[in-house]
Amino acid sequence: MTTRRAPHAWAVVLTLVCSTLVCSTAASAQTTTPPGQTPPPIQGTTTTVETTTIAGTLSQIVGPAGTSHLGDALGLAAQLGMATTPYGAASGGFLIKLDPSTGLEVRTATTFGPAFAERALTSGEGKLSLGVSIQASTYDRLDNIAVDNNMQLLSSTAATPAASRSGTASLSIKSTSTVAFARMGVTDNFDIGVNVPIVAVKFSGTASLKSGVGDVLFAQGAANNGGLGDVQGIAKYRFHSFGTGQPDPGGLAAMVTMTLPTGDRQQLRGLGITRTLVSLIASSGQARLRPHGNVGFGYWSKGVSVVSDTIGNPTVTARNEFNYAAGVEFEAVPKLTLLLDLLGGGVLGGGAVGFASVTPIAGTTASQALLALPNGTRRIDLAPGLKANIKGKMLISLNALVALHDTGLHARVTPVAGIDLTF
């Protein structure tokens, strides 16, 4: 990072101490330049440190312009945002069973199943569904704050303009998840499955600290990483049917989803803990319109903690989650199902980031900063989409997650595309 000398001696010391920039490739930094002007000669000290940690890069960029633990708070928000973004439903969409009344094979349901929620219908003994989905997210909102356009990090007032401080950052956090899934019917009422995500994360950002009379320091950097995310194991048991005959009349089921800590938390590809989500599923209808609903609670093996820079530096711990979903499947034509889900949920205890008072730095009278808050996060997403039978028992799906409300780090719109085949 390159830093520009501040007009006061203490600011020069701060600049030199905080001028390390970390990223997965060679780090880069520069002083700010007003539009239309020639950049000034680079002054100060440049220090480059090699690292492969995206969380470390984030901390090194925002720390000097905010508070000492701000990078950890934003890192946790990013980890939770990615970890709680739902994958496309892995249940088989094209299911066929033998109708004992006719001796013919018929479709178990006239619709192809939800996009993100689950239905009570199981695959059937010996049936296997395989598929892959791809979803791309740009995490550009922190609650209602745009993180990619001069997000305020720090604001300190002082007796003189030269002693005041204002920190801002523009951050870009993107992820692409390619999820391979499999679902197999062990019995007619019991399914097992697995979701294996490969996650690519790209991060870049800039941060600046200014006084009332000019720049104190400026930093920029980038880091990319890809690899295995948190693998999920699934078990679903249908314990009640709303009737008999085909198409399936719907029923009730329970499902357990265990998420394993196979993703690297420091690369934002996982949470580093085991999460066990227990859900109750209901779905109904033999007509063209089939409603469904889910509700679940997720228990975490341990909490995920960061230090908050509020007075006293308390620890904030996020632990456990809940979710719910309601939606409909509509048989537009036999080979096309239109979908609409409303998805909600949240994380308990931590994950929220917001402004609060902090101990004023030397020379200032009052300071407020962005930091970890002892509050959980809440989200509500609308998920429109479709599933289409293109050939044989092969389906394609096109869907989107549209954020209606989210108090954590999130993407406003996440497109999702997938394909699955039932054997």
C-alpha positions as CSV (number, residue, x, y, z in Angstrom):
1,M,0.0,0.0,0.0
2,T,1.1,3.6,-0.6
3,T,0.2,6.3,1.9
4,R,0.4,10.0,1.6
5,R,1.8,12.0,4.5
6,A,-0.7,13.6,6.8
7,P,-0.3,17.1,8.1
8,H,0.1,16.0,11.7
9,A,2.8,13.8,13.2
10,W,0.4,11.2,14.7
11,A,-1.3,10.8,11.4
12,V,2.0,10.0,9.7
13,V,2.6,7.3,12.3
14,L,-0.9,5.9,11.8
15,T,-0.3,5.9,8.0
16,L,3.0,4.0,8.3
17,V,1.7,1.4,10.8
18,C,-1.5,0.6,8.8
19,S,-0.1,0.6,5.3
20,T,0.2,-3.1,4.8
21,L,-2.1,-4.5,2.1
22,V,-2.8,-8.2,1.9
23,C,-4.2,-10.1,-1.1
24,S,-4.0,-13.4,-2.9
25,T,-1.9,-11.9,-5.7
26,A,0.5,-9.0,-5.5
27,A,-1.1,-6.1,-3.5
28,S,-1.6,-2.7,-5.0
29,A,-2.4,0.7,-3.6
30,Q,-2.4,4.3,-4.6
31,T,-3.2,7.8,-3.5
32,T,-6.4,9.4,-4.6
33,T,-6.6,11.7,-7.5
34,P,-9.4,14.2,-8.3
35,P,-11.1,13.5,-11.7
36,G,-9.3,15.2,-14.6
37,Q,-6.0,15.8,-12.8
38,T,-2.7,14.1,-13.1
39,P,-1.9,11.7,-10.2
40,P,0.7,13.2,-7.8
41,P,4.0,11.5,-7.4
42,I,3.8,8.5,-5.0
43,Q,5.2,9.3,-1.6
44,G,5.5,7.5,1.7
45,T,6.2,3.8,2.2
46,T,5.0,0.8,0.2
47,T,4.7,-2.6,1.9
48,T,3.5,-5.7,0.1
49,V,2.6,-9.0,1.9
50,E,1.6,-12.2,0.1
51,T,-1.5,-14.0,1.4
52,T,-4.2,-16.2,0.1
53,T,-6.8,-15.1,2.6
54,I,-9.8,-13.0,1.3
55,A,-10.9,-12.2,4.9
56,G,-7.3,-10.9,5.6
57,T,-7.4,-8.8,2.5
58,L,-10.7,-7.3,3.5
59,S,-9.4,-6.5,7.0
60,Q,-6.2,-4.8,5.7
61,I,-8.2,-2.6,3.4
62,V,-10.9,-1.3,5.7
63,G,-9.1,-1.4,9.1
64,P,-7.0,1.8,8.6
65,A,-10.0,3.7,7.4
66,G,-12.4,2.4,10.1
67,T,-11.9,0.6,13.4
68,S,-9.5,-2.2,14.2
69,H,-12.1,-5.1,14.1
70,L,-14.2,-3.8,11.2
71,G,-12.7,-6.2,8.8
72,D,-13.7,-9.1,11.0
73,A,-17.3,-7.7,11.3
74,L,-17.6,-7.4,7.5
75,G,-16.0,-10.8,7.0
76,L,-18.6,-12.4,9.3
77,A,-21.4,-10.6,7.5
78,A,-20.0,-11.9,4.1
79,Q,-19.7,-15.5,5.5
80,L,-23.2,-15.5,6.8
81,G,-24.6,-13.9,3.6
82,M,-23.0,-16.6,1.5
83,A,-23.7,-19.5,3.9
84,T,-27.4,-18.7,4.3
85,T,-28.2,-18.1,0.6
86,P,-30.3,-21.1,-0.3
87,Y,-29.4,-23.5,-3.1
88,G,-31.9,-24.6,-5.6
89,A,-34.0,-27.5,-4.3
90,A,-32.3,-30.9,-4.9
91,S,-35.4,-33.1,-5.0
92,G,-36.1,-34.9,-8.2
93,G,-38.5,-33.1,-10.4
94,F,-39.6,-35.7,-12.9
95,L,-40.9,-38.7,-10.9
96,I,-42.8,-41.7,-12.2
97,K,-44.4,-44.6,-10.3
98,L,-46.4,-47.6,-11.2
99,D,-50.2,-47.1,-10.8
100,P,-51.5,-50.4,-9.3
101,S,-55.0,-49.7,-10.6
102,T,-54.0,-49.6,-14.2
103,G,-50.6,-51.3,-14.3
104,L,-49.2,-48.3,-16.1
105,E,-46.4,-46.0,-15.2
106,V,-47.7,-42.5,-14.5
107,R,-46.1,-39.2,-13.3
108,T,-46.3,-39.0,-9.5
109,A,-47.0,-35.3,-9.7
110,T,-48.1,-33.2,-12.6
111,T,-45.7,-30.4,-11.5
112,F,-41.9,-30.6,-11.2
113,G,-41.4,-29.4,-7.7
114,P,-40.4,-26.1,-6.0
115,A,-37.3,-24.2,-6.8
116,F,-35.9,-23.5,-3.3
117,A,-38.5,-24.8,-0.9
118,E,-39.3,-28.5,-0.5
119,R,-42.4,-30.6,-1.1
120,A,-43.4,-33.7,0.9
121,L,-43.3,-36.0,-2.2
122,T,-40.4,-38.4,-2.1
123,S,-38.5,-40.0,-5.0
124,G,-39.7,-43.6,-4.6
125,E,-37.6,-46.7,-3.9
126,G,-34.6,-47.1,-6.1
127,K,-35.2,-43.8,-8.0
128,L,-32.1,-41.6,-8.5
129,S,-31.9,-37.9,-9.4
130,L,-28.7,-36.2,-10.4
131,G,-28.2,-32.6,-11.4
132,V,-26.2,-29.4,-11.2
133,S,-27.1,-25.7,-10.5
134,I,-25.2,-22.5,-10.9
135,Q,-26.0,-19.3,-9.0
136,A,-24.1,-16.0,-9.1
137,S,-24.4,-13.4,-6.4
138,T,-23.0,-9.9,-6.0
139,Y,-23.2,-8.9,-2.3
140,D,-23.6,-5.2,-2.8
141,R,-26.0,-4.3,0.1
142,L,-25.4,-4.2,3.8
143,D,-28.9,-3.8,5.2
144,N,-29.9,-0.8,3.1
145,I,-26.3,0.5,2.6
146,A,-24.6,0.2,-0.8
147,V,-21.2,-1.3,0.0
148,D,-19.8,-0.6,-3.5
149,N,-20.2,3.1,-3.5
150,N,-18.3,5.1,-0.8
151,M,-19.8,3.3,2.2
152,Q,-19.2,5.3,5.4
153,L,-16.9,3.5,7.8
154,L,-15.9,6.2,10.3
155,S,-17.0,9.7,11.3
156,S,-15.1,11.7,13.9
157,T,-15.7,15.3,14.8
158,A,-12.9,17.6,16.3
159,A,-12.3,21.2,17.3
160,T,-10.4,21.8,14.1
161,P,-11.1,20.6,10.5
162,A,-7.5,19.2,10.3
163,A,-8.2,16.8,13.3
164,S,-11.5,15.5,12.1
165,R,-11.6,12.1,10.3
166,S,-13.9,10.5,7.8
167,G,-13.4,6.9,6.5
168,T,-15.1,5.4,3.4
169,A,-14.8,2.3,1.4
170,S,-16.1,0.8,-1.9
171,L,-16.1,-3.0,-1.9
172,S,-17.0,-5.6,-4.5
173,I,-17.8,-9.1,-3.2
174,K,-19.0,-11.7,-5.7
175,S,-19.5,-15.4,-5.5
176,T,-20.4,-18.1,-8.1
177,S,-21.6,-21.4,-6.7
178,T,-21.8,-24.6,-8.8
179,V,-23.7,-27.2,-6.9
180,A,-23.8,-30.8,-7.9
181,F,-26.6,-32.7,-6.2
182,A,-27.9,-36.3,-5.9
183,R,-31.1,-37.6,-4.4
184,M,-32.0,-41.3,-4.0
185,G,-35.1,-43.0,-2.8
186,V,-34.1,-45.7,-0.2
187,T,-37.8,-46.6,0.3
188,D,-41.0,-45.2,-1.1
189,N,-41.1,-42.7,1.8
190,F,-37.5,-42.1,2.6
191,D,-34.9,-40.2,0.6
192,I,-31.2,-39.4,1.1
193,G,-29.2,-36.9,-0.8
194,V,-26.1,-34.7,-1.0
195,N,-25.3,-31.2,-2.2
196,V,-21.6,-30.6,-3.2
197,P,-20.9,-26.9,-3.9
198,I,-17.8,-25.5,-5.6
199,V,-17.6,-21.8,-4.8
200,A,-15.5,-19.1,-6.5
201,V,-15.2,-15.8,-4.5
202,K,-13.9,-12.6,-6.0
203,F,-13.1,-9.6,-3.8
204,S,-11.8,-6.1,-4.6
205,G,-12.0,-2.8,-2.8
206,T,-10.7,0.6,-1.9
207,A,-10.7,2.6,1.3
208,S,-9.8,6.1,2.2
209,L,-9.3,8.1,5.4
210,K,-9.7,11.9,5.1
211,S,-9.4,14.8,7.4
212,G,-11.2,18.1,7.0
213,V,-8.4,19.5,4.9
214,G,-7.2,16.5,2.8
215,D,-6.4,12.9,2.5
216,V,-4.7,10.9,5.2
217,L,-4.4,7.5,3.5
218,F,-5.8,5.5,0.6
219,A,-5.7,1.7,0.0
220,Q,-6.9,-0.7,-2.6
221,G,-6.5,-4.4,-3.3
222,A,-8.1,-7.6,-4.6
223,A,-8.1,-11.3,-3.9
224,N,-9.7,-14.3,-5.6
225,N,-10.2,-17.9,-4.4
226,G,-12.2,-21.0,-5.4
227,G,-12.7,-24.4,-4.0
228,L,-15.1,-26.7,-2.1
229,G,-17.8,-25.0,-0.1
230,D,-19.8,-26.5,2.8
231,V,-21.2,-29.9,1.8
232,Q,-24.7,-30.8,2.7
233,G,-26.2,-34.2,3.6
234,I,-30.0,-34.6,3.4
235,A,-32.5,-37.1,4.7
236,K,-36.2,-36.7,4.2
237,Y,-39.0,-39.0,5.5
238,R,-42.6,-38.7,4.5
239,F,-44.8,-39.7,7.4
240,H,-48.3,-38.8,6.3
241,S,-50.3,-38.7,3.0
242,F,-53.4,-36.6,2.4
243,G,-55.0,-39.4,0.3
244,T,-54.3,-42.1,-2.2
245,G,-54.1,-42.5,-5.9
246,Q,-52.1,-40.7,-8.6
247,P,-51.1,-38.0,-9.1
248,D,-49.9,-37.8,-5.5
249,P,-52.3,-36.0,-3.2
250,G,-49.6,-34.4,-1.1
251,G,-48.7,-34.9,2.6
252,L,-46.3,-34.2,5.4
253,A,-42.6,-34.9,5.7
254,A,-39.7,-34.1,8.0
255,M,-36.2,-33.4,6.6
256,V,-32.8,-33.1,8.2
257,T,-30.1,-31.1,6.4
258,M,-26.6,-31.4,7.9
259,T,-24.1,-28.8,6.6
260,L,-20.5,-29.8,7.1
261,P,-17.5,-27.4,7.6
262,T,-15.7,-28.4,4.4
263,G,-15.4,-24.8,3.1
264,D,-12.6,-22.5,4.1
265,R,-14.0,-19.7,6.4
266,Q,-11.1,-17.4,5.7
267,Q,-11.8,-17.6,2.0
268,L,-15.5,-16.9,2.7
269,R,-16.5,-20.3,1.3
270,G,-17.9,-21.6,4.6
271,L,-18.6,-21.0,8.3
272,G,-16.2,-23.5,9.8
273,I,-19.0,-25.2,11.9
274,T,-21.5,-28.0,11.6
275,R,-25.1,-26.9,11.1
276,T,-28.1,-29.2,11.5
277,L,-31.4,-27.9,10.1
278,V,-34.6,-29.8,10.9
279,S,-37.6,-28.9,8.8
280,L,-41.3,-29.7,8.6
281,I,-42.7,-29.9,5.1
282,A,-46.3,-29.8,3.8
283,S,-47.5,-29.9,0.2
284,S,-50.9,-30.5,-1.3
285,G,-53.0,-30.6,-4.4
286,Q,-53.7,-32.9,-7.3
287,A,-54.9,-30.1,-9.5
288,R,-52.7,-27.8,-11.7
289,L,-52.0,-25.5,-8.7
290,R,-50.0,-27.2,-5.9
291,P,-49.1,-25.2,-2.7
292,H,-46.3,-26.1,-0.4
293,G,-44.8,-24.7,2.9
294,N,-41.7,-25.3,5.0
295,V,-40.5,-24.3,8.5
296,G,-37.2,-25.2,10.1
297,F,-34.7,-24.5,12.8
298,G,-30.9,-24.9,12.4
299,Y,-28.7,-25.8,15.4
300,W,-25.0,-24.8,15.1
301,S,-22.3,-26.9,16.7
302,K,-20.8,-23.7,18.1
303,G,-21.1,-19.9,17.7
304,V,-19.1,-17.8,15.2
305,S,-17.7,-14.8,17.1
306,V,-16.1,-11.4,16.3
307,V,-15.0,-8.5,18.5
308,S,-17.2,-5.4,18.4
309,D,-15.4,-2.0,18.5
310,T,-18.1,-0.5,20.7
311,I,-16.9,0.8,24.1
312,G,-15.5,-2.1,26.1
313,N,-14.9,-4.2,22.9
314,P,-17.5,-6.9,23.7
315,T,-17.7,-10.2,21.7
316,V,-20.6,-10.7,19.4
317,T,-21.6,-14.3,18.6
318,A,-23.8,-15.6,15.9
319,R,-25.3,-19.0,16.6
320,N,-28.3,-20.9,15.2
321,E,-30.7,-20.0,12.4
322,F,-34.3,-20.4,11.4
323,N,-36.1,-20.4,8.0
324,Y,-39.5,-20.7,6.5
325,A,-41.0,-20.9,3.0
326,A,-44.3,-20.8,1.3
327,G,-45.1,-21.1,-2.4
328,V,-47.0,-22.6,-5.3
329,E,-46.2,-24.8,-8.3
330,F,-48.5,-24.2,-11.3
331,E,-48.7,-26.6,-14.3
332,A,-48.8,-24.2,-17.2
333,V,-48.6,-27.1,-19.7
334,P,-47.6,-30.7,-19.0
335,K,-43.9,-30.0,-19.7
336,L,-43.7,-26.6,-18.0
337,T,-44.1,-25.7,-14.3
338,L,-44.2,-22.1,-13.2
339,L,-43.0,-21.4,-9.7
340,L,-43.2,-18.8,-7.0
341,D,-41.7,-19.0,-3.5
342,L,-41.5,-16.6,-0.6
343,L,-38.5,-17.4,1.5
344,G,-37.6,-16.1,4.9
345,G,-35.3,-16.7,7.8
346,G,-32.4,-15.3,9.8
347,V,-29.4,-15.9,12.0
348,L,-29.6,-15.4,15.8
349,G,-27.3,-13.4,18.0
350,G,-25.0,-11.7,15.5
351,G,-24.2,-10.9,12.0
352,A,-25.6,-7.4,11.9
353,V,-23.3,-4.5,11.1
354,G,-24.2,-0.9,11.8
355,F,-23.1,2.5,13.3
356,A,-22.5,3.0,17.0
357,S,-20.4,5.3,19.1
358,V,-16.8,4.3,19.7
359,T,-14.0,5.7,21.9
360,P,-12.8,9.0,20.2
361,I,-9.4,8.8,18.7
362,A,-6.7,11.3,19.8
363,G,-7.5,14.8,18.9
364,T,-11.3,14.2,18.2
365,T,-14.3,14.9,20.4
366,A,-16.7,12.2,19.2
367,S,-16.6,9.2,16.9
368,Q,-19.1,6.9,15.3
369,A,-18.1,3.9,13.3
370,L,-19.4,0.9,11.4
371,L,-19.0,-2.2,13.5
372,A,-20.4,-5.6,14.6
373,L,-23.7,-5.3,16.5
374,P,-25.1,-7.8,19.0
375,N,-28.1,-8.4,16.7
376,G,-29.1,-11.2,14.4
377,T,-30.0,-10.8,10.8
378,R,-33.4,-11.3,9.0
379,R,-34.1,-11.9,5.3
380,I,-37.1,-12.2,3.0
381,D,-36.7,-13.2,-0.6
382,L,-39.1,-13.6,-3.5
383,A,-38.2,-16.5,-5.8
384,P,-40.0,-16.6,-9.2
385,G,-39.0,-19.2,-11.8
386,L,-39.8,-22.2,-14.0
387,K,-38.9,-25.8,-14.6
388,A,-39.3,-27.3,-18.1
389,N,-39.0,-30.8,-19.4
390,I,-36.8,-30.6,-22.5
391,K,-36.3,-34.3,-23.3
392,G,-37.0,-37.6,-21.6
393,K,-36.7,-37.2,-17.9
394,M,-34.4,-34.2,-18.1
395,L,-35.4,-30.8,-16.6
396,I,-34.0,-27.4,-16.8
397,S,-34.8,-24.7,-14.3
398,L,-34.4,-20.9,-14.4
399,N,-35.0,-19.0,-11.2
400,A,-34.0,-15.9,-9.3
401,L,-33.7,-14.8,-5.7
402,V,-35.0,-11.3,-5.2
403,A,-34.3,-9.7,-1.9
404,L,-37.3,-7.9,-0.4
405,H,-35.8,-7.3,3.0
406,D,-32.4,-8.2,4.5
407,T,-30.5,-6.8,7.5
408,G,-27.3,-8.6,6.6
409,L,-24.9,-8.5,3.7
410,H,-26.8,-9.7,0.6
411,A,-27.3,-9.6,-3.1
412,R,-30.3,-7.8,-4.4
413,V,-30.9,-10.3,-7.2
414,T,-29.3,-13.8,-7.6
415,P,-30.0,-15.7,-10.8
416,V,-30.0,-19.5,-10.6
417,A,-30.0,-22.0,-13.5
418,G,-30.0,-25.8,-13.2
419,I,-30.5,-29.1,-14.9
420,D,-31.4,-32.5,-13.4
421,L,-32.1,-36.0,-14.7
422,T,-34.1,-38.7,-13.0
423,F,-33.2,-42.4,-13.5
